[in-house]
Amino acid sequence: MHDSGNDHSRPSVQNWQTDFDHQHPDYAAAAPTIWEQIRTSGCPIAHSERYGGTWLPTSHDDVAAISKDYEHFSSQGVVVTEYRPDIPAPMGYAPPITSDPPFHQIARSILLKFFSPRAIDGWEPVARDTCRRLIADIQGRIAVGDDVIDCAQSYSQHIPVMIMADMLGLPREDGDLFRRFIHNIMEQGGGGEELPYEDTIDFYLDSHVAARRANLGEDLISYLCQAEIEGMALLDEHVRGTIALLIIAGIDTTWSAIGASMWHMAQHPDHRARWINEPDVQPFALEEFLRFYAPVTMARLLAKDIEFEGCPMKAGEWTLLPFPAANRDPAFFDRADEFVMDRARNRHAAFGLGIHRCIGSNLARMELRVAMEEWMQAFPEFELADPDAVTWSTGQVRGPRQLPMRFPA
Amino acid sequence: MKIKYDRSACQGHNRCYMLAPELFDTDDEGYAVLLVEGDVPADLEEKARLAADNCPEFAIEIEE
């Protein structure tokens, strides 16, 4: 999913209605156009034989309905791969995202209070300090004559990594390691090339969890080590899977949202000016970034056959949940294809819909807000150094991975 | 104007709390808590509409 934009080995797609491939570089480059094509084709739910059978709904109503039907659409698998996940429900590999009811709500409740708006407020100074330090580094490079800076690599990607490391009580320096784990899991789904255990996220987390059990602190890993379900400590696999989830789901996604927002602002001087001159518009602009550039497409695994809107969906097939496509559905949003900076009615689905609403949404939103506030204050003027050099990740998390910017003197 | 809030539809997106903190709080798990009983004060009607119009789960309705 991440950086697979370089993967030109995938068979080319002849027809997006019957053979789509969300991991193909052509999809990353033109996803909104493809959704529109499918939505207006007369059959708004595309199908592909790839990955053992995959469906792609494109309307808001269909994405919402599937999100809420956990009887047929199981969360046991949330990343589309060639193989099927072998960790049994109800827990799945990474609870609660891979869990179905009723276990899902139990696993989710354990985490919710860490991610409530008030709990996240406490992390805002850390986020702001992180952003300021990254900006100071960039200003230092500009001062010594560096005229093009990759802002995905130098800014947007670091913010969620550092805060997640702090929340978990893991070293910030392990950020590169986190990104490698994410890459392995998203690209290989854990079922491609077998990695030696010592190179896996499971090994990394098992070692940290064991160390933490012996020396508890105030961080989220320590909390999970002490959490209980009906008087029983969580299974080791549960603790490990939940931490893996926070690392995997909390980093690429927010990185993508921040990067896409910066990409947008680089090309819209009028929106930059309005951001600065009309601070009241900022909360609406942030939600519009999330609607227009929603990074995350989820997936579900068909638990049983269902005829959904006339489509014969079979147990064992995948369904993608392209929240970004739902966010551009003209039947649900006025001027769906336009970025409306002060959009007042914006029921976007960037964080999903239904019981699996992104548990980190308050954290992600805070990071996006602080990253944009600090950036716009430091750099009211900036532009893409080379629009063609911007590359977008493919697969289920979409955002710019290279973002070279230039800063007028 | 009255606000009808459906706790069973709420998934804790917290859009209402961000847009209208005078009308909505959140509980420890991040689900919305409606703060007003009965009529919405006139100066908060606009905010009440915003909260309803931005709930992704349609958990908030306005009755006028």
Interface residues (C-beta under 8 A of the other chain):
Chain A: S109 L112 K113 F115 S116 P117 R118 P283 E287 A344 R345 N346 R347 H348 A349 F351 L353 G354 I355 R357 S361 N362
Chain B: Q11 G12 H13 N14 R15 Y17 M18 L19 T26 D27 D28 E29 G30 L50 D53 N54 C55 P56 E57 F58
